[in-house]
Amino acid sequence: MTKVIEKRVEVPVREYVYRTAVVAPGAKPVDLQFMFGGGLINSLDEETEDAAELGGTWEGRLTFFNRSLFGFELGYVGSAQEVFDSAILVGNGVEVNIRMNLLPEALGQPYLFVGAGWSYYKFTNSQSPLLEDNDSVWHVPVGLGLSLKLYRGLTVDMRGTARAAFGDEIFDDVGV
C-alpha cells in the first residue's frame, strides 16, 4: 500500500493575495514563465546568405522549472526575410527545448539549451517560377542565454540560437 503525503506551501502572488500549491515532499513548486520577444535572423551558410537578407524574428515561449538545474521550454518561432530582392520568406514553427540552468537560484542565470523543432515556410510576393511555394523543415535549435531576474517576476532574457535545418527544399530549383 502506498501512502500519499501532501505538503501545502503558501506561495505569495501579490501583496495580501495568496495561492496554495500542493507538492510532493522535498519537491519545489513548478516555476513557470511566459516570454515573448523579437530579434534578427540570418543564414550561416554562404549560398543561402547570398539569397536572403537579414530578417526579423519573433517568438513566444513557456518555460518550466527555471529554478532547477534542468528545465524545458515550449516555443512558437516566427520569421520574415526578403529573398532575391522581391519575395518575402515567412516562417512559422514550434520547438521543444531542454534547458540546463547553470546557476538556478542566481539573479543572473546563464543557461544552455538544445531541442527539436519544425517550421513551415512560405513565400509571399514571389514572381519566380523557380522557387518552391512552401516547405516544411525540421530543425535542431542549440544555444545559450542569460536570464536576469528583476522586480516581482519580471525577467529579461537574452539568447543566441543556431538552428540546423533538415529536409529543406525551398531553394533547390534555383541552385542555392
N, C-alpha and C positions, 0 to 999 in steps of 0.2 A: 504494500500500500504506500502511495506517495503522499507526503504531507506538503501542502501548499502553504507557504508563508508569504504574507503580504506586508509590505512596508510602505507606509504612506509618507510622502515627502511634500512639505509645503513649498511651492515654487512661486516667488513673488513675480507678478506680471507688471503691475503698476502700483503706485502708492495706494494703499488701502484696498487693493484687489488681489485676491489670492486664488490660485488653482491648485487642486490636489492631483498628483500623479501617483499611480500605483506601479512600483518597480520591484524586481526580484531582489533578494538580499545581496548586498555588495554591488549591485548594478547602478549605473548612472541613468538619469532620465535621458531620453533621446534629445540630442541637440539638433535642431532643425533650422536652416536658414534658407531664405529665398533671395537670390541675387539676380540682378539684371544689369546689362551694360553693353558697351559697344567698343569697337576698335578698328584696326586696319588689317587687311588681308592682302597677301601677295603670294606668288608661286615661288618655290625653291629651285625647280629645275629650269634650265636656260630656255628650252623650247617653249614651254608654257608661259614663262615670264615674258618672252618676246610677243606673245599673242595677247596677254591680259595685262591691263593696267592695275595700279594699286587701287584696291577697292575698300568698301566698308563692310563691317561685320557687326552683328548684334546677337545677343544670347540671353536666355533666362535659365536659371539653374535652381534646383532644390538640392541642398547638401545636408547630409545626415552624419551625426557623430563627429562633429568638428572638435570636440574636446577629448577625443580618444586618439590613440596612435593611428588607427585606421578608420577611415570613413568612406562614404561613397557619394557620388553625385549623379543626378538625372538632369539632363540638359537639352534644351532646344537651341540650335545654332542656325543662324541665317547669314546670308552674304549677298553682295551685288558687286560685280566688276564689269567694267567696259572692256570689250574684246574686239579686235580688228577695227577700231575707231568708230564703230557704229552700233554694234549689238551689245546688249546687257545680259550677262550671265547671272541669273538669280538662283541661289541655293537655299534650301530649307532642309533641316535634318534633326536627328536626335542622337544623343550619345549617353553612355553609361561609363562612369569612371570610378576606379578605386583610387582613393586618395590617402597618402601617408603624411600625416601631420607631424612634422619633426619636433615641434615644441608645443604640444597640445594645450597646455594651460597658460602659455605666454600671451601677452597683449599683441605682440608682433609674431605671427605664426607662419613660418615658412613651411611649404608643403611640396610634394611631388605627386604626379598623377599619371595614370595610364588607363586606357579603356578601349571601347569599341563603339563604332557609330555607323550611321547610314545617312546619306544625304541625297536629295533629289534636286537635280539642276535642270534649268530650262532657260532657253534663250528668249529674250524679248527684243523686238525691233530688229530682227535678223533678216537680211535680204539675200544671204548666201545659201545656195542650194547644197553647198559642200558641208555645212555644219549640221550635225545631228540636232534635232529639235529639243531633245531632253535626254537625260541619263540618270541612272541610279548608281550610286557609288558607295562602297563600303570603305570605312577608314579606321585607322588606329590613332587616336589622339594621345600624345605624350607631352609632358611639360612640367613646369614648375611655377610657383607663385608665392605671394606673400599676402596674408590677411592681417589687417590692422584693426583691432577691436577698439571701437570708440565708445562714446556715451550711450548707455541704455540699449545695447544690442545692435547699434549701428556699426557696420563693418565696411571697411574699404578693402577691396580685393584687387590685386594686380597680378596678371599671369601672362605667361608666354606659352603658346601652344603650337606644336607641329603636328600635322595630320598626314600620315602616309596613306595614300588612296589606292584602292584595288578595284579592278573591273571598270575603270573609267574608259569610255569610248567616244566621248563627245567631240574630241578634236581629231579622231583617227583619219577621217577623209581629207583633211587639209594639210596633212604632213607635219603636224605639231606633236 
